[in-house]
């Protein structure tokens, strides 16, 4: 996935360690994509509460949002009608500077059409479109 380098942001070891303790989930050295491996659709409410009221650092909020997006992607259900998903989209839109990498990554812009996208992709593409000038250094060129 080619996310523009100026948007790069990644989970830190400190954020992962803190969130692993908070949510009582494993944090093993062989977990390559911890933030996705621990995602649990059954814990979305808990994740959102922690995001809003957990006193988290920006690194923790960034990492937790990756987990939240993955949990929604794994969720059996219609995202359009899930008020929690709408809340998550609002968070991403409102805090675009913190979550620009995630929004761009999950937008899967390399696959314009087809089955290659994730269930969350079309929603995140609307956020990319809204913030195109801010996210894409070549927009309007």
N, CA, C and O atoms as CSV, one atom per row, in Angstrom:
chain,resi,resn,atom,element,x,y,z
A,1,UNK,N,N,0.866,-1.169,0.000
A,1,UNK,CA,C,0.000,0.000,0.000
A,1,UNK,C,C,0.903,1.219,0.000
A,1,UNK,O,O,1.762,1.360,0.870
A,2,UNK,N,N,0.714,2.087,-0.957
A,2,UNK,CA,C,1.592,3.246,-1.041
A,2,UNK,C,C,0.926,4.480,-0.434
A,2,UNK,O,O,0.215,5.228,-1.106
A,3,UNK,N,N,1.180,4.659,0.835
A,3,UNK,CA,C,0.733,5.856,1.538
A,3,UNK,C,C,1.841,6.891,1.368
A,3,UNK,O,O,3.010,6.582,1.600
A,4,UNK,N,N,1.496,8.109,0.967
A,4,UNK,CA,C,2.541,9.121,0.805
A,4,UNK,C,C,3.398,9.247,2.078
A,4,UNK,O,O,2.891,9.243,3.200
A,5,UNK,N,N,4.682,9.356,1.859
A,5,UNK,CA,C,5.624,9.347,2.975
A,5,UNK,C,C,5.339,10.432,4.009
A,5,UNK,O,O,5.559,10.208,5.200
A,6,UNK,N,N,4.864,11.577,3.596
A,6,UNK,CA,C,4.609,12.651,4.559
A,6,UNK,C,C,3.455,12.316,5.513
A,6,UNK,O,O,3.273,13.003,6.518
A,7,UNK,N,N,2.679,11.273,5.214
A,7,UNK,CA,C,1.581,10.851,6.092
A,7,UNK,C,C,1.966,9.686,6.998
A,7,UNK,O,O,1.177,9.284,7.852
A,8,UNK,N,N,3.156,9.145,6.824
A,8,UNK,CA,C,3.545,7.951,7.572
A,8,UNK,C,C,3.466,8.175,9.073
A,8,UNK,O,O,3.952,9.171,9.610
A,9,UNK,N,N,2.844,7.220,9.719
A,9,UNK,CA,C,2.797,7.149,11.176
A,9,UNK,C,C,2.526,5.691,11.508
A,9,UNK,O,O,1.722,5.040,10.840
A,10,UNK,N,N,3.180,5.182,12.520
A,10,UNK,CA,C,3.066,3.770,12.849
A,10,UNK,C,C,2.895,3.594,14.351
A,10,UNK,O,O,3.318,4.449,15.129
A,11,UNK,N,N,2.277,2.489,14.763
A,11,UNK,CA,C,2.148,2.221,16.197
A,11,UNK,C,C,3.531,2.128,16.847
A,11,UNK,O,O,4.461,1.548,16.287
A,12,UNK,N,N,3.640,2.701,18.015
A,12,UNK,CA,C,4.902,2.616,18.757
A,12,UNK,C,C,4.847,1.441,19.724
A,12,UNK,O,O,3.771,0.994,20.120
A,13,UNK,N,N,6.017,0.955,20.094
A,13,UNK,CA,C,6.094,-0.137,21.065
A,13,UNK,C,C,5.458,0.265,22.391
A,13,UNK,O,O,4.805,-0.546,23.047
A,14,UNK,N,N,5.653,1.525,22.780
A,14,UNK,CA,C,5.088,2.014,24.036
A,14,UNK,C,C,3.556,2.035,23.985
A,14,UNK,O,O,2.894,1.644,24.947
A,15,UNK,N,N,3.004,2.488,22.874
A,15,UNK,CA,C,1.543,2.527,22.739
A,15,UNK,C,C,0.966,1.118,22.753
A,15,UNK,O,O,-0.053,0.865,23.396
A,16,UNK,N,N,1.613,0.212,22.051
A,16,UNK,CA,C,1.151,-1.179,22.020
A,16,UNK,C,C,1.191,-1.778,23.419
A,16,UNK,O,O,0.230,-2.416,23.849
A,17,UNK,N,N,2.292,-1.579,24.128
A,17,UNK,CA,C,2.419,-2.134,25.477
A,17,UNK,C,C,1.335,-1.596,26.391
A,17,UNK,O,O,0.734,-2.350,27.156
A,18,UNK,N,N,1.082,-0.307,26.319
A,18,UNK,CA,C,0.063,0.315,27.162
A,18,UNK,C,C,-1.334,-0.213,26.837
A,18,UNK,O,O,-2.103,-0.545,27.739
A,19,UNK,N,N,-1.654,-0.287,25.558
A,19,UNK,CA,C,-2.978,-0.758,25.149
A,19,UNK,C,C,-3.159,-2.247,25.439
A,19,UNK,O,O,-4.259,-2.683,25.777
A,20,UNK,N,N,-2.098,-3.017,25.309
A,20,UNK,CA,C,-2.181,-4.447,25.622
A,20,UNK,C,C,-2.551,-4.659,27.089
A,20,UNK,O,O,-3.346,-5.540,27.416
A,21,UNK,N,N,-1.977,-3.858,27.954
A,21,UNK,CA,C,-2.307,-3.944,29.383
A,21,UNK,C,C,-3.740,-3.464,29.612
A,21,UNK,O,O,-4.508,-4.119,30.315
A,22,UNK,N,N,-4.097,-2.337,29.028
A,22,UNK,CA,C,-5.437,-1.763,29.213
A,22,UNK,C,C,-6.535,-2.742,28.797
A,22,UNK,O,O,-7.543,-2.880,29.490
A,23,UNK,N,N,-6.339,-3.415,27.672
A,23,UNK,CA,C,-7.373,-4.302,27.140
A,23,UNK,C,C,-7.123,-5.782,27.446
A,23,UNK,O,O,-7.872,-6.651,27.001
A,24,UNK,N,N,-6.060,-6.059,28.212
A,24,UNK,CA,C,-5.743,-7.423,28.615
A,24,UNK,C,C,-5.687,-8.365,27.407
A,24,UNK,O,O,-6.385,-9.377,27.346
A,25,UNK,N,N,-4.827,-7.992,26.448
A,25,UNK,CA,C,-4.619,-8.799,25.251
A,25,UNK,C,C,-3.128,-9.114,25.127
A,25,UNK,O,O,-2.293,-8.417,25.705
A,26,UNK,N,N,-2.800,-10.157,24.379
A,26,UNK,CA,C,-1.395,-10.528,24.238
A,26,UNK,C,C,-0.575,-9.435,23.549
A,26,UNK,O,O,-1.097,-8.642,22.764
A,27,UNK,N,N,0.695,-9.416,23.858
A,27,UNK,CA,C,1.658,-8.549,23.193
A,27,UNK,C,C,2.953,-9.344,23.101
A,27,UNK,O,O,3.860,-9.195,23.920
A,28,UNK,N,N,3.009,-10.186,22.086
A,28,UNK,CA,C,4.152,-11.093,21.906
A,28,UNK,C,C,5.066,-10.579,20.803
A,28,UNK,O,O,4.603,-9.933,19.862
A,29,UNK,N,N,6.360,-10.860,20.912
A,29,UNK,CA,C,7.318,-10.366,19.909
A,29,UNK,C,C,7.017,-10.830,18.480
A,29,UNK,O,O,7.391,-10.152,17.522
A,30,UNK,N,N,6.353,-11.966,18.327
A,30,UNK,CA,C,6.080,-12.481,16.985
A,30,UNK,C,C,4.786,-11.929,16.376
A,30,UNK,O,O,4.382,-12.353,15.294
A,31,UNK,N,N,4.148,-11.002,17.056
A,31,UNK,CA,C,2.926,-10.390,16.529
A,31,UNK,C,C,3.337,-9.236,15.611
A,31,UNK,O,O,3.707,-8.160,16.078
A,32,UNK,N,N,3.266,-9.475,14.318
A,32,UNK,CA,C,3.752,-8.506,13.337
A,32,UNK,C,C,2.873,-7.263,13.252
A,32,UNK,O,O,3.382,-6.143,13.208
A,33,UNK,N,N,1.583,-7.452,13.230
A,33,UNK,CA,C,0.635,-6.342,13.128
A,33,UNK,C,C,-0.290,-6.367,14.337
A,33,UNK,O,O,-1.486,-6.631,14.219
A,34,UNK,N,N,0.277,-6.091,15.480
A,34,UNK,CA,C,-0.430,-6.218,16.750
A,34,UNK,C,C,-1.796,-5.537,16.715
A,34,UNK,O,O,-2.796,-6.124,17.128
A,35,UNK,N,N,-1.839,-4.306,16.226
A,35,UNK,CA,C,-3.061,-3.512,16.250
A,35,UNK,C,C,-4.196,-4.172,15.471
A,35,UNK,O,O,-5.366,-3.916,15.755
A,36,UNK,N,N,-3.873,-5.004,14.507
A,36,UNK,CA,C,-4.903,-5.712,13.738
A,36,UNK,C,C,-5.172,-7.097,14.329
A,36,UNK,O,O,-6.304,-7.579,14.323
A,37,UNK,N,N,-4.118,-7.722,14.837
A,37,UNK,CA,C,-4.276,-9.074,15.389
A,37,UNK,C,C,-5.186,-9.112,16.610
A,37,UNK,O,O,-5.905,-10.090,16.815
A,38,UNK,N,N,-5.164,-8.071,17.413
A,38,UNK,CA,C,-5.963,-8.071,18.648
A,38,UNK,C,C,-7.361,-7.489,18.457
A,38,UNK,O,O,-8.170,-7.513,19.384
A,39,UNK,N,N,-7.648,-6.972,17.279
A,39,UNK,CA,C,-8.947,-6.339,17.031
A,39,UNK,C,C,-10.083,-7.335,17.252
A,39,UNK,O,O,-10.038,-8.470,16.777
A,40,UNK,N,N,-11.089,-6.890,17.976
A,40,UNK,CA,C,-12.224,-7.746,18.324
A,40,UNK,C,C,-13.505,-6.940,18.129
A,40,UNK,O,O,-13.752,-5.992,18.875
A,41,UNK,N,N,-14.323,-7.300,17.139
A,41,UNK,CA,C,-15.558,-6.550,16.916
A,41,UNK,C,C,-16.469,-6.487,18.142
A,41,UNK,O,O,-17.250,-5.546,18.288
A,42,UNK,N,N,-16.371,-7.473,19.014
A,42,UNK,CA,C,-17.182,-7.480,20.225
A,42,UNK,C,C,-16.757,-6.445,21.256
A,42,UNK,O,O,-17.450,-6.241,22.253
A,43,UNK,N,N,-15.627,-5.792,21.023
A,43,UNK,CA,C,-15.113,-4.816,21.983
A,43,UNK,C,C,-15.135,-3.382,21.451
A,43,UNK,O,O,-14.522,-2.491,22.039
A,44,UNK,N,N,-15.833,-3.163,20.351
A,44,UNK,CA,C,-15.854,-1.833,19.731
A,44,UNK,C,C,-16.318,-0.761,20.712
A,44,UNK,O,O,-15.725,0.316,20.774
A,45,UNK,N,N,-17.366,-1.040,21.476
A,45,UNK,CA,C,-17.846,-0.043,22.442
A,45,UNK,C,C,-16.757,0.305,23.455
A,45,UNK,O,O,-16.559,1.471,23.794
A,46,UNK,N,N,-16.070,-0.699,23.922
A,46,UNK,CA,C,-14.979,-0.505,24.886
A,46,UNK,C,C,-13.851,0.316,24.261
A,46,UNK,O,O,-13.294,1.204,24.906
A,47,UNK,N,N,-13.517,0.019,23.006
A,47,UNK,CA,C,-12.477,0.778,22.312
A,47,UNK,C,C,-12.857,2.252,22.183
A,47,UNK,O,O,-12.043,3.139,22.440
A,48,UNK,N,N,-14.086,2.496,21.787
A,48,UNK,CA,C,-14.518,3.895,21.598
A,48,UNK,C,C,-14.556,4.655,22.920
A,48,UNK,O,O,-14.204,5.834,22.971
A,49,UNK,N,N,-14.981,3.984,23.985
A,49,UNK,CA,C,-14.969,4.632,25.296
A,49,UNK,C,C,-13.541,4.990,25.693
A,49,UNK,O,O,-13.290,6.095,26.173
A,50,UNK,N,N,-12.619,4.078,25.499
A,50,UNK,CA,C,-11.215,4.353,25.825
A,50,UNK,C,C,-10.666,5.472,24.953
A,50,UNK,O,O,-9.912,6.319,25.433
A,51,UNK,N,N,-11.034,5.483,23.690
A,51,UNK,CA,C,-10.554,6.535,22.793
A,51,UNK,C,C,-10.987,7.907,23.307
A,51,UNK,O,O,-10.197,8.850,23.338
A,52,UNK,N,N,-12.244,8.001,23.706
A,52,UNK,CA,C,-12.791,9.292,24.144
A,52,UNK,C,C,-12.411,9.668,25.572
A,52,UNK,O,O,-12.153,10.838,25.857
A,53,UNK,N,N,-12.375,8.697,26.459
A,53,UNK,CA,C,-12.264,9.009,27.889
A,53,UNK,C,C,-11.101,8.311,28.592
A,53,UNK,O,O,-11.037,8.300,29.821
A,54,UNK,N,N,-10.190,7.733,27.826
A,54,UNK,CA,C,-9.140,6.930,28.427
A,54,UNK,C,C,-7.861,7.648,28.760
A,54,UNK,O,O,-6.904,7.024,29.219
A,55,UNK,N,N,-7.819,8.953,28.539
A,55,UNK,CA,C,-6.588,9.686,28.831
A,55,UNK,C,C,-5.408,9.184,28.012
A,55,UNK,O,O,-4.294,9.084,28.527
A,56,UNK,N,N,-5.636,8.875,26.766
A,56,UNK,CA,C,-4.612,8.285,25.906
A,56,UNK,C,C,-3.727,9.348,25.265
A,56,UNK,O,O,-4.153,10.478,25.027
A,57,UNK,N,N,-2.503,8.961,24.998
A,57,UNK,CA,C,-1.591,9.815,24.237
A,57,UNK,C,C,-1.990,9.751,22.759
A,57,UNK,O,O,-2.793,8.904,22.367
A,58,UNK,N,N,-1.435,10.636,21.954
A,58,UNK,CA,C,-1.708,10.584,20.525
A,58,UNK,C,C,-1.257,9.258,19.917
A,58,UNK,O,O,-1.942,8.710,19.054
A,59,UNK,N,N,-0.111,8.739,20.359
A,59,UNK,CA,C,0.358,7.444,19.848
A,59,UNK,C,C,-0.620,6.328,20.209
A,59,UNK,O,O,-0.881,5.443,19.394
A,60,UNK,N,N,-1.155,6.365,21.412
A,60,UNK,CA,C,-2.131,5.360,21.817
A,60,UNK,C,C,-3.434,5.507,21.037
A,60,UNK,O,O,-4.022,4.512,20.613
A,61,UNK,N,N,-3.884,6.741,20.849
A,61,UNK,CA,C,-5.122,6.957,20.083
A,61,UNK,C,C,-4.947,6.525,18.631
A,61,UNK,O,O,-5.853,5.928,18.050
A,62,UNK,N,N,-3.788,6.821,18.039
A,62,UNK,CA,C,-3.521,6.379,16.674
A,62,UNK,C,C,-3.575,4.856,16.583
A,62,UNK,O,O,-4.241,4.307,15.706
A,63,UNK,N,N,-2.883,4.187,17.477
A,63,UNK,CA,C,-2.825,2.727,17.461
A,63,UNK,C,C,-4.193,2.115,17.733
A,63,UNK,O,O,-4.598,1.160,17.071
A,64,UNK,N,N,-4.900,2.671,18.711
A,64,UNK,CA,C,-6.238,2.173,19.013
A,64,UNK,C,C,-7.172,2.365,17.827
A,64,UNK,O,O,-8.014,1.504,17.571
A,65,UNK,N,N,-7.049,3.459,17.102
A,65,UNK,CA,C,-7.907,3.672,15.939
A,65,UNK,C,C,-7.647,2.620,14.872
A,65,UNK,O,O,-8.582,2.183,14.201
A,66,UNK,N,N,-6.410,2.210,14.704
A,66,UNK,CA,C,-6.125,1.113,13.774
A,66,UNK,C,C,-6.872,-0.152,14.200
A,66,UNK,O,O,-7.412,-0.874,13.362
A,67,UNK,N,N,-6.899,-0.408,15.491
A,67,UNK,CA,C,-7.627,-1.565,16.018
A,67,UNK,C,C,-9.124,-1.409,15.798
A,67,UNK,O,O,-9.807,-2.368,15.439
A,68,UNK,N,N,-9.630,-0.210,16.012
A,68,UNK,CA,C,-11.059,0.053,15.817
A,68,UNK,C,C,-11.450,-0.168,14.354
A,68,UNK,O,O,-12.458,-0.815,14.070
A,69,UNK,N,N,-10.667,0.360,13.446
A,69,UNK,CA,C,-10.986,0.190,12.022
A,69,UNK,C,C,-10.971,-1.291,11.661
A,69,UNK,O,O,-11.864,-1.767,10.961
A,70,UNK,N,N,-9.966,-2.019,12.131
A,70,UNK,CA,C,-9.904,-3.453,11.849
A,70,UNK,C,C,-11.104,-4.185,12.446
A,70,UNK,O,O,-11.657,-5.086,11.815
A,71,UNK,N,N,-11.505,-3.807,13.644
A,71,UNK,CA,C,-12.667,-4.443,14.281
A,71,UNK,C,C,-13.924,-4.215,13.445
A,71,UNK,O,O,-14.720,-5.136,13.259
A,72,UNK,N,N,-14.108,-3.001,12.942
A,72,UNK,CA,C,-15.258,-2.739,12.073
A,72,UNK,C,C,-15.141,-3.514,10.769
A,72,UNK,O,O,-16.143,-4.001,10.244
A,73,UNK,N,N,-13.936,-3.632,10.246
A,73,UNK,CA,C,-13.752,-4.374,9.008
A,73,UNK,C,C,-14.113,-5.851,9.192
A,73,UNK,O,O,-14.582,-6.502,8.260
A,74,UNK,N,N,-13.890,-6.368,10.395
A,74,UNK,CA,C,-14.207,-7.762,10.707
A,74,UNK,C,C,-15.658,-7.961,11.146
A,74,UNK,O,O,-16.117,-9.095,11.275
A,75,UNK,N,N,-16.365,-6.884,11.372
A,75,UNK,CA,C,-17.719,-6.946,11.919
A,75,UNK,C,C,-18.703,-7.510,10.902
A,75,UNK,O,O,-18.714,-7.109,9.738
A,76,UNK,N,N,-19.529,-8.447,11.361
A,76,UNK,CA,C,-20.628,-8.929,10.526
A,76,UNK,C,C,-21.794,-7.983,10.735
A,76,UNK,O,O,-22.383,-7.945,11.816
A,77,UNK,N,N,-22.122,-7.239,9.731
A,77,UNK,CA,C,-23.210,-6.277,9.848
A,77,UNK,C,C,-23.060,-5.184,8.820
A,77,UNK,O,O,-22.062,-5.107,8.104
A,78,UNK,N,N,-24.049,-4.358,8.761
A,78,UNK,CA,C,-24.073,-3.273,7.786
A,78,UNK,C,C,-23.499,-2.023,8.438
A,78,UNK,O,O,-24.068,-1.484,9.387
A,79,UNK,N,N,-22.387,-1.579,7.926
A,79,UNK,CA,C,-21.707,-0.428,8.518
A,79,UNK,C,C,-22.538,0.843,8.425
A,79,UNK,O,O,-22.529,1.655,9.351
A,80,UNK,N,N,-23.252,1.025,7.326
A,80,UNK,CA,C,-24.019,2.258,7.128
A,80,UNK,C,C,-24.976,2.546,8.275
A,80,UNK,O,O,-25.216,3.705,8.613
A,81,UNK,N,N,-25.517,1.503,8.866
A,81,UNK,CA,C,-26.536,1.690,9.906
A,81,UNK,C,C,-25.982,1.571,11.322
A,81,UNK,O,O,-26.739,1.645,12.289
A,82,UNK,N,N,-24.688,1.392,11.451
A,82,UNK,CA,C,-24.070,1.247,12.776
A,82,UNK,C,C,-23.649,2.630,13.279
A,82,UNK,O,O,-22.737,3.249,12.730
A,83,UNK,N,N,-24.316,3.102,14.317
A,83,UNK,CA,C,-24.020,4.444,14.835
A,83,UNK,C,C,-22.582,4.547,15.340
A,83,UNK,O,O,-22.001,5.633,15.328
A,84,UNK,N,N,-22.014,3.455,15.775
A,84,UNK,CA,C,-20.618,3.468,16.238
A,84,UNK,C,C,-19.668,3.711,15.072
A,84,UNK,O,O,-18.648,4.383,15.223
A,85,UNK,N,N,-20.006,3.163,13.914
A,85,UNK,CA,C,-19.184,3.399,12.728
A,85,UNK,C,C,-19.290,4.864,12.312
A,85,UNK,O,O,-18.292,5.477,11.933
A,86,UNK,N,N,-20.484,5.417,12.382
A,86,UNK,CA,C,-20.656,6.831,12.065
A,86,UNK,C,C,-19.845,7.692,13.035
A,86,UNK,O,O,-19.241,8.684,12.626
A,87,UNK,N,N,-19.830,7.324,14.297
A,87,UNK,CA,C,-19.021,8.031,15.301
A,87,UNK,C,C,-17.540,7.934,14.954
A,87,UNK,O,O,-16.805,8.915,15.066
A,88,UNK,N,N,-17.109,6.760,14.537
A,88,UNK,CA,C,-15.713,6.549,14.167
A,88,UNK,C,C,-15.335,7.401,12.964
A,88,UNK,O,O,-14.262,8.003,12.942
A,89,UNK,N,N,-16.201,7.456,11.973
A,89,UNK,CA,C,-15.940,8.302,10.806
A,89,UNK,C,C,-15.826,9.770,11.208
A,89,UNK,O,O,-14.995,10.504,10.674
A,90,UNK,N,N,-16.659,10.189,12.145
A,90,UNK,CA,C,-16.593,11.565,12.639
A,90,UNK,C,C,-15.246,11.821,13.328
A,90,UNK,O,O,-14.637,12.872,13.129
A,91,UNK,N,N,-14.790,10.877,14.124
A,91,UNK,CA,C,-13.483,11.004,14.783
A,91,UNK,C,C,-12.385,11.140,13.732
A,91,UNK,O,O,-11.533,12.023,13.830
A,92,UNK,N,N,-12.407,10.278,12.741
A,92,UNK,CA,C,-11.378,10.305,11.700
A,92,UNK,C,C,-11.388,11.629,10.944
A,92,UNK,O,O,-10.334,12.194,10.649
A,93,UNK,N,N,-12.567,12.112,10.640
A,93,UNK,CA,C,-12.691,13.384,9.930
A,93,UNK,C,C,-12.209,14.541,10.804
A,93,UNK,O,O,-11.467,15.410,10.346
A,94,UNK,N,N,-12.628,14.544,12.035
A,94,UNK,CA,C,-12.287,15.644,12.951
A,94,UNK,C,C,-10.801,15.665,13.312
A,94,UNK,O,O,-10.214,16.729,13.507
A,95,UNK,N,N,-10.206,14.480,13.398
A,95,UNK,CA,C,-8.792,14.361,13.788
A,95,UNK,C,C,-7.959,13.838,12.623
A,95,UNK,O,O,-7.132,12.941,12.783
A,96,UNK,N,N,-8.193,14.415,11.454
A,96,UNK,CA,C,-7.535,13.936,10.243
A,96,UNK,C,C,-6.017,14.017,10.344
A,96,UNK,O,O,-5.325,13.160,9.794
A,97,UNK,N,N,-5.491,15.003,11.016
A,97,UNK,CA,C,-4.028,15.100,11.112
A,97,UNK,C,C,-3.437,13.917,11.878
A,97,UNK,O,O,-2.373,13.416,11.513
A,98,UNK,N,N,-4.102,13.475,12.915
A,98,UNK,CA,C,-3.628,12.326,13.690
A,98,UNK,C,C,-3.825,11.022,12.926
A,98,UNK,O,O,-2.992,10.122,13.021
A,99,UNK,N,N,-4.908,10.909,12.175
A,99,UNK,CA,C,-5.279,9.639,11.554
A,99,UNK,C,C,-5.138,9.630,10.035
A,99,UNK,O,O,-5.709,8.766,9.369
A,100,UNK,N,N,-4.390,10.572,9.482
A,100,UNK,CA,C,-4.239,10.663,8.026
A,100,UNK,C,C,-3.687,9.374,7.436
A,100,UNK,O,O,-4.171,8.905,6.406
A,101,UNK,N,N,-2.681,8.799,8.078
A,101,UNK,CA,C,-2.111,7.553,7.561
A,101,UNK,C,C,-3.179,6.465,7.485
A,101,UNK,O,O,-3.312,5.790,6.465
A,102,UNK,N,N,-3.933,6.299,8.557
A,102,UNK,CA,C,-4.951,5.245,8.606
A,102,UNK,C,C,-6.023,5.466,7.546
A,102,UNK,O,O,-6.416,4.531,6.849
A,103,UNK,N,N,-6.491,6.696,7.427
A,103,UNK,CA,C,-7.532,7.000,6.449
A,103,UNK,C,C,-7.032,6.688,5.042
A,103,UNK,O,O,-7.740,6.071,4.245
A,104,UNK,N,N,-5.814,7.115,4.745
A,104,UNK,CA,C,-5.264,6.865,3.409
A,104,UNK,C,C,-5.060,5.366,3.190
A,104,UNK,O,O,-5.462,4.832,2.156
A,105,UNK,N,N,-4.441,4.686,4.151
A,105,UNK,CA,C,-4.166,3.250,4.020
A,105,UNK,C,C,-5.450,2.467,3.762
A,105,UNK,O,O,-5.541,1.717,2.790
A,106,UNK,N,N,-6.439,2.644,4.636
A,106,UNK,CA,C,-7.672,1.869,4.539
A,106,UNK,C,C,-8.540,2.304,3.361
A,106,UNK,O,O,-9.481,1.596,3.004
A,107,UNK,N,N,-8.249,3.445,2.754
A,107,UNK,CA,C,-8.973,3.874,1.561
A,107,UNK,C,C,-8.591,3.031,0.346
A,107,UNK,O,O,-9.326,2.985,-0.640
A,108,UNK,N,N,-7.448,2.370,0.421
A,108,UNK,CA,C,-7.006,1.433,-0.612
A,108,UNK,C,C,-7.128,2.055,-1.998
A,108,UNK,O,O,-7.737,1.477,-2.899
A,109,UNK,N,N,-6.554,3.217,-2.155
A,109,UNK,CA,C,-6.697,3.979,-3.384
A,109,UNK,C,C,-6.045,3.322,-4.593
A,109,UNK,O,O,-6.320,3.705,-5.729
A,110,UNK,N,N,-5.186,2.339,-4.359
A,110,UNK,CA,C,-4.563,1.627,-5.472
A,110,UNK,C,C,-5.569,0.763,-6.220
A,110,UNK,O,O,-5.364,0.437,-7.389
A,111,UNK,N,N,-6.643,0.395,-5.557
A,111,UNK,CA,C,-7.687,-0.426,-6.177
A,111,UNK,C,C,-8.939,0.430,-6.307
A,111,UNK,O,O,-9.742,0.528,-5.379
A,112,UNK,N,N,-9.087,1.037,-7.453
A,112,UNK,CA,C,-10.195,1.984,-7.625
A,112,UNK,C,C,-11.556,1.289,-7.605
A,112,UNK,O,O,-12.531,1.842,-7.095
A,113,UNK,N,N,-11.619,0.096,-8.153
A,113,UNK,CA,C,-12.876,-0.645,-8.208
A,113,UNK,C,C,-12.603,-2.103,-7.887
A,113,UNK,O,O,-11.452,-2.541,-7.903
A,114,UNK,N,N,-13.644,-2.847,-7.598
A,114,UNK,CA,C,-13.513,-4.283,-7.494
A,114,UNK,C,C,-13.518,-4.814,-6.083
A,114,UNK,O,O,-13.734,-4.090,-5.111
A,115,UNK,N,N,-13.271,-6.099,-6.008
A,115,UNK,CA,C,-13.344,-6.829,-4.750
A,115,UNK,C,C,-12.093,-6.693,-3.899
A,115,UNK,O,O,-12.021,-7.255,-2.806
A,116,UNK,N,N,-11.107,-5.953,-4.389
A,116,UNK,CA,C,-9.844,-5.850,-3.660
A,116,UNK,C,C,-9.954,-5.001,-2.405
A,116,UNK,O,O,-9.065,-5.031,-1.554
A,117,UNK,N,N,-11.029,-4.250,-2.284
A,117,UNK,CA,C,-11.153,-3.334,-1.160
A,117,UNK,C,C,-11.747,-4.011,0.071
A,117,UNK,O,O,-12.310,-5.103,-0.008
A,118,UNK,N,N,-11.608,-3.344,1.195
A,118,UNK,CA,C,-12.174,-3.803,2.457
A,118,UNK,C,C,-13.569,-3.201,2.631
A,118,UNK,O,O,-13.899,-2.224,1.959
A,119,UNK,N,N,-14.386,-3.758,3.512
A,119,UNK,CA,C,-15.717,-3.172,3.746
A,119,UNK,C,C,-15.681,-1.706,4.178
A,119,UNK,O,O,-16.599,-0.949,3.863
A,120,UNK,N,N,-14.637,-1.301,4.891
A,120,UNK,CA,C,-14.548,0.084,5.373
A,120,UNK,C,C,-14.073,1.068,4.303
A,120,UNK,O,O,-14.226,2.280,4.457
A,121,UNK,N,N,-13.504,0.549,3.231
A,121,UNK,CA,C,-12.852,1.383,2.225
A,121,UNK,C,C,-13.724,2.490,1.646
A,121,UNK,O,O,-13.286,3.641,1.632
A,122,UNK,N,N,-14.929,2.209,1.169
A,122,UNK,CA,C,-15.702,3.299,0.546
A,122,UNK,C,C,-15.967,4.470,1.484
A,122,UNK,O,O,-16.004,5.618,1.040
A,123,UNK,N,N,-16.147,4.205,2.745
A,123,UNK,CA,C,-16.405,5.260,3.725
A,123,UNK,C,C,-15.165,6.128,3.923
A,123,UNK,O,O,-15.260,7.350,4.030
A,124,UNK,N,N,-14.017,5.487,3.970
A,124,UNK,CA,C,-12.789,6.234,4.198
A,124,UNK,C,C,-12.366,7.010,2.963
A,124,UNK,O,O,-11.690,8.033,3.069
A,125,UNK,N,N,-12.758,6.530,1.798
A,125,UNK,CA,C,-12.471,7.291,0.581
A,125,UNK,C,C,-13.188,8.639,0.593
A,125,UNK,O,O,-12.674,9.619,0.053
A,126,UNK,N,N,-14.354,8.695,1.195
A,126,UNK,CA,C,-15.051,9.995,1.262
A,126,UNK,C,C,-14.282,10.977,2.139
A,126,UNK,O,O,-14.289,12.180,1.879
A,127,UNK,N,N,-13.619,10.470,3.174
A,127,UNK,CA,C,-12.814,11.351,4.025
A,127,UNK,C,C,-11.570,11.811,3.274
A,127,UNK,O,O,-11.177,12.973,3.376
A,128,UNK,N,N,-10.950,10.909,2.522
A,128,UNK,CA,C,-9.803,11.302,1.695
A,128,UNK,C,C,-10.235,12.384,0.712
A,128,UNK,O,O,-9.547,13.392,0.548
A,129,UNK,N,N,-11.371,12.176,0.060
A,129,UNK,CA,C,-11.862,13.171,-0.898
A,129,UNK,C,C,-12.074,14.525,-0.227
A,129,UNK,O,O,-11.713,15.560,-0.787
A,130,UNK,N,N,-12.649,14.521,0.955
A,130,UNK,CA,C,-12.926,15.769,1.672
A,130,UNK,C,C,-11.643,16.521,2.015
A,130,UNK,O,O,-11.603,17.751,1.977
A,131,UNK,N,N,-10.597,15.768,2.351
A,131,UNK,CA,C,-9.334,16.370,2.801
A,131,UNK,C,C,-8.220,16.236,1.758
A,131,UNK,O,O,-7.039,16.298,2.099
A,132,UNK,N,N,-8.590,16.054,0.510
A,132,UNK,CA,C,-7.614,15.787,-0.556
A,132,UNK,C,C,-6.488,16.820,-0.590
A,132,UNK,O,O,-5.316,16.448,-0.663
A,133,UNK,N,N,-6.819,18.092,-0.541
A,133,UNK,CA,C,-5.798,19.140,-0.609
A,133,UNK,C,C,-4.809,19.037,0.548
A,133,UNK,O,O,-3.623,19.323,0.388
A,134,UNK,N,N,-5.293,18.637,1.682
A,134,UNK,CA,C,-4.468,18.538,2.890
A,134,UNK,C,C,-3.594,17.277,2.875
A,134,UNK,O,O,-2.463,17.296,3.359
A,135,UNK,N,N,-4.121,16.195,2.323
A,135,UNK,CA,C,-3.440,14.902,2.375
A,135,UNK,C,C,-2.503,14.642,1.224
A,135,UNK,O,O,-1.456,14.019,1.397
A,136,UNK,N,N,-2.870,15.113,0.050
A,136,UNK,CA,C,-2.116,14.788,-1.144
A,136,UNK,C,C,-1.304,15.998,-1.595
A,136,UNK,O,O,-1.871,17.006,-2.015
A,137,UNK,N,N,0.017,15.901,-1.510
A,137,UNK,CA,C,0.848,17.052,-1.884
A,137,UNK,C,C,0.755,17.396,-3.365
A,137,UNK,O,O,1.160,18.483,-3.777
A,138,UNK,N,N,0.226,16.475,-4.169
A,138,UNK,CA,C,0.118,16.703,-5.605
A,138,UNK,C,C,-1.298,17.061,-6.035
A,138,UNK,O,O,-1.555,17.218,-7.229
A,139,UNK,N,N,-2.211,17.191,-5.099
A,139,UNK,CA,C,-3.594,17.531,-5.442
A,139,UNK,C,C,-3.642,18.908,-6.088
A,139,UNK,O,O,-3.018,19.859,-5.617
A,140,UNK,N,N,-4.378,18.991,-7.149
A,140,UNK,CA,C,-4.544,20.269,-7.816
A,140,UNK,C,C,-3.377,20.640,-8.730
A,140,UNK,O,O,-3.360,21.725,-9.310
A,141,UNK,N,N,-2.387,19.727,-8.858
A,141,UNK,CA,C,-1.216,20.016,-9.703
A,141,UNK,C,C,-1.485,19.526,-11.088
A,141,UNK,O,O,-0.635,19.664,-11.968
